[in-house]
């Protein structure tokens, strides 16, 4: 089974603190449809102190030969008029304890092909150069409040899919004697969601449920085993279909 997409990023930042922020970004995969240019992403803070969060964005590029990915800084447009890719507005969030703030992800550039981005939400102790709208006194007070013990400030990464303007789905399924295969002949990602591999006779005998992304031109497949049942939902944009395959 081919690995088609890098999973979410995860980073930890340790500060001396007794109690602090605890952020949650909800889903770690988000999709911008071809007829949309902006997407609202919400950041929740379940901790008992304010979270200062930086939003960092890199573009994910896939090698056409071996499928390996690399994350690179965003570039400007060819004519130098602006950024070519995804931007966050605002890129600095102050999220109150037990509260929520949102940032709007805006895509600027050509939509002739699908593009992929890593969006990281990184909680920090604010410094002057971080450009948070707080005074020096407020920064110092916050720093002092995080000084009684040890906690972990956890940052999370989401993968953001920007679909082509003219999105086309075309999933070709081959259900052979020993193999089940889905080839994405369209131009946008297809999702195999909640993939379950269970014994027909013992419903407790199941492999962990998984999620798979099939990029355009790529294939997802699995070997069918006698006595096993495979259930999943095939998601093509707003359309979804539940499938049940017997081994």
N, C-alpha and C positions, 0 to 999 in steps of 0.2 A: 504494500500500500504506500503510495508516494506521499511524501510530506509536501503540501502545496503552499503553505503559508506560515510564516513565522508567527508564533503565538504572542500573547500580550507581553509587553515589557514590565519589569517590576524592579524597583530600586528602593533601598533602605537608607535612611539618614538618621544617625543616632545623635541625640543631643541630651545634655544633662537636664532632665525635666521630670517632675513628679507626676503631673497630669498635663495632657496636651491635646492637640487636634487629632482627629481621626477621619480622613477623607474617604469618600466612596464616589466613584464616577459612573456607577450603574453598569451598563453593558460595555464590553471591551471591544466589540465590533460594531461599527456604525457605517451606514451606507447613504451616499448622496445620490438621489435619483437623477436621471438625465435632464428632467425639466426643472430641477431646483438648483440654486446657487449658494444657498446658506443652510446651515444646520445648527440648531441650538443644543449645546451640550451642557448638562447640569452637573455641578459638583456639590456633593453633600458633605457636611461635617458633623459626625456623630460624637465628637469629643467635647470636652468641657472648657476649651479655650479656642480663641480665634485661629483660623488657618490662613496663612499667607501662601498662595499657590502660584507658581510660575507655570505657564503653558509653553512647552517647547515642541516644535514640529520639524520632522525630517521626512524626506521622500524615500519610499522603499522602491528600489529598482531590482528587477529580476533578470538574470542572465538568460538569454534566449536558448543557449546551448544546454547548460546543466541545471537551470532553474534556481540556482543559488541567489540569495538576495543580499543587498547591501543598502545601508541607510546613509543618505547624503544630504547635505544642506540644500535648501531651496535656492533656486537661481532667479534672476530677474528675466523679464520678457526679452525677446530678441531685439525689440526696438528700444529697450532700456526704459520703458514707461512705467514699469512696476514689477511686482513679484509675480513669478510664474509658479502657481501652486496654491497651497492652502495657507490661510492665515487665521489667527484667532483674535477676536476683538470683544473684550479686552484680553491681553495676554498676561495680565496680573490680576489675580482674584483675591479679595479679602472676604473669607467665608466665616461668618460668626458661628460660635458654638451652637450645636443643634440647629444649624441653619443651612441655607442653600444659596448658591450664586450660579449664574450661567454665563457661558461665553459663546459667542456666535462664531462658528467656523465658516469662513467665506472662501470659496474657490475662485481664483482668478487665473485665467489661461485658456488654452485650447481644450476642447472636449471631444476630439476626434478619436481618442482611445481611452481606455480605462487607466486610472492612476491610483497609487496607493501611498498612504502616509502613516507615519507613526506619530501619534499625538500623546505627549507625556505631560502629566500633571504632577508637579514636584513641589511639595510643601517645604518651606524654608523659614529660617529665622531672618527677618528682613534686614538688609543692609542698605546703606545710602544709595549705592549704585543699582539696587534692584528696582527703583522707580515705583515703589508702592507709595500711595498717597497718605503717608504717615509722617509725623514730625520726628525729630531726633529724640525728643523726650519720650514719645510713644514707643519708638523702637527700643529704647533702653529699658522702659518699664516692661515691655514684652519679654525682653531677654532676661530680666531679673525674675520674671514670673516663672521662667523655665529653668529653675536652678536648684530645686529641692531634691531631685532624684534622677532616675534614668527612664526614658521612654524611647520609642522609635517613631520617627516621622516617615511614613510609608508613601512613596510616590507610585502612581500607576500609569500604565501606557495603554492606549486604545489604538486599534488599527482602523483607519478610515479609508473607505473605498469610494472613489469618485467615478461614477458610471459615465460612459460616453453620452453625449447629447442625444444621439440616435441609438438607443439601447436595443439590442436584439438578443433574445434568448433562443437557444436551439440545443437541447440536451438529447443526445442519442444514447439509448439504452440497449445493451447487449446482455441478454440473460442466457448464458450458456450452461452446459451440464455442470461444470465445476467452478465457473467464474461469473461474477456479476460485474458489469462495467458501465460507467457513465462517462461519456465524452462530451465536453462542453464545446460545441461548434458555434456558439454565439460569440458576442464581443464583450460580455460582462460576467462577473463572478456568479457562480451558482453555489448554493449552500446545501450540504447534506447535514441536516440538523437532527439532534437526538438519535444518533445511530446506536442501536441496541443489538447485541449479539447474545442470544439466550438459547438455552436448551429447550426443546419442545416438551420434554417429559418433566423437567424440573424448572419451574419459573424462577427459582432462587439462584439457579446456575447461570449467571449473566456476567459478561465482561463490562467494565466501566463504560457508561454512556459517553459518546464522543461527538464532536462537531468538526466538519471538514469543509474547506473552501476549495472549489474547483475553478481555477482561473481560466480565462478564455484560451482555448487550444489545448487544455490539459485534460487528464483522465483520472478518475477515481475508480478503484476496483477492489474487490475482495474475493477471497476463495470461499466457496460455499462448502460447508461440511455437513455430512449426513447427520440428522438428528438436531440440527441447529436451525433457528429462525432469526431472520434479520429484519428489523423494523426501523424505519427512518422517515423523515419528512424532506422531500426535495423542494427547495425554495428558489424560485426564479423571480426576483423582485418582489412584487406584491402577490404573486401567485404561489401557492404551496399545494403539495399533493403528498398524502401519506402512502407509503409503499410497504408491502409485507412480502418478504422473499423467503422461501423454504429451501433448506439445504438438501 
